[in-house]
Amino acid sequence: MELKLKRPLAFFDLETTGVNVSADRIVEIAILKVMPDGSEQVLTRRVNPEMPIPLASSMFHGIYDEDVKDLSTFKELAAEVAEFIGDSDLAGYNSNKFDVPMLMEEFLRAQAEFTLEGRSFVDVQNIFHQMEQRTLKAAYKFYCGKSLENAHQAEADVRATYEVLKAQLVKYEGIEFEDKHGKVSVPVVNDVDALHTFTNLSKPVDFAGRLVYNDDDQVIINFGKHKGRVVTDVFDVEPSYYAWMQNGDFPLYTKKVLENIWNAHRQVKREARVAQTEVEKDSKKEAKKNFQNAPVKEKPKPITLDMLDGLKNKFGK
């Protein structure tokens, strides 16, 4: 099927140093511009982000500091990119939430002439999510081939959920899954522990998703200005953040988990201080012992007249 276009539609995708629109930078941009006559134009550029690319990001998109260190910055490429897009409408996958705002941030930072005014935006992910809904009713129809009667009545819902799980086990038996790190597995198996692992890929700590585990199983903050930082590191540099969360509009369980982390961290620091104090005490004791056991130097003999006469006779003075 050919798209019915009144003007060009530019599909674009960005690879970046991270997902913080205001702080991160583009490392690669690819644009596929589809013309009203069906012809296509492509522009792909790698970009020097003028900042280190975090290893986690490099492992995700395969672009490392060495690959872009000698390339043009976005400011140097901005005019070319803007001209290529021209008056096109914009399209992408999750583009409305990420790619469009990230691109505009770079254009504004480069003080380039580019506007979003008058353009249409097509986010393919939104079509997917809205047309292939992820409700229990939709899942029941998809996996079980039946319509869910009395939806949102508790017993009907739990029975439907039970049937959906059994149908999923049949449908995905032996089906491989590749995670974001490229690891391939067969995750949907008739084993509760395995299903637990697969259905908790984000590894939430508090289930509200405010606190999650990173790849090193450290608890990190998953929102706001400290997103991605280890909780205990934040406590060290900004202890008031704990009080802010405890007094804020967060779920009680999130606060309970945070309190446990806070108390455990304080206990570790107390034990470290005690251990350091003991080390210092032992060091002082050792120094005192070494001083007391040091050999006493023999005091020099006092100079006598006989000694002076001996020197006078020896040197003739």
Number of C-alpha atoms within 10 A of each C-alpha: 3 7 11 10 13 11 13 21 25 26 22 22 21 22 21 24 25 16 14 13 20 11 10 18 27 24 28 20 19 17 22 19 24 20 18 15 13 12 9 13 11 13 14 14 16 20 24 24 22 16 12 14 22 13 13 13 16 17 13 12 15 11 19 17 17 11 13 18 15 10 16 15 19 26 18 14 16 21 16 13 20 15 11 17 20 14 18 21 21 22 23 20 18 15 23 18 11 16 23 20 14 22 21 16 18 19 21 14 13 16 12 17 11 17 13 13 7 9 12 11 18 19 16 14 14 14 12 11 10 9 9 12 12 10 9 17 19 16 21 21 15 15 16 17 11 13 14 17 11 11 13 12 9 10 11 13 18 13 10 22 16 11 14 19 17 13 17 17 15 14 12 14 14 13 11 12 14 11 10 10 10 10 8 11 12 14 21 24 17 14 10 10 9 13 13 12 13 15 11 10 10 14 18 17 19 17 14 12 15 17 23 22 19 17 10 6 9 14 21 22 22 19 12 8 9 14 14 16 16 18 23 21 13 16 16 12 9 10 13 12 15 18 11 10 15 17 10 10 9 12 14 11 13 18 19 13 13 21 16 11 16 17 11 13 17 15 12 12 12 12 12 12 12 12 12 12 12 12 12 12 12 12 12 12 12 12 12 12 11 11 11 10 9 9 8 8 6 6 6 6 6 6 8 9 8 9 11 11 11 12 12 11 10 9 7 7 7
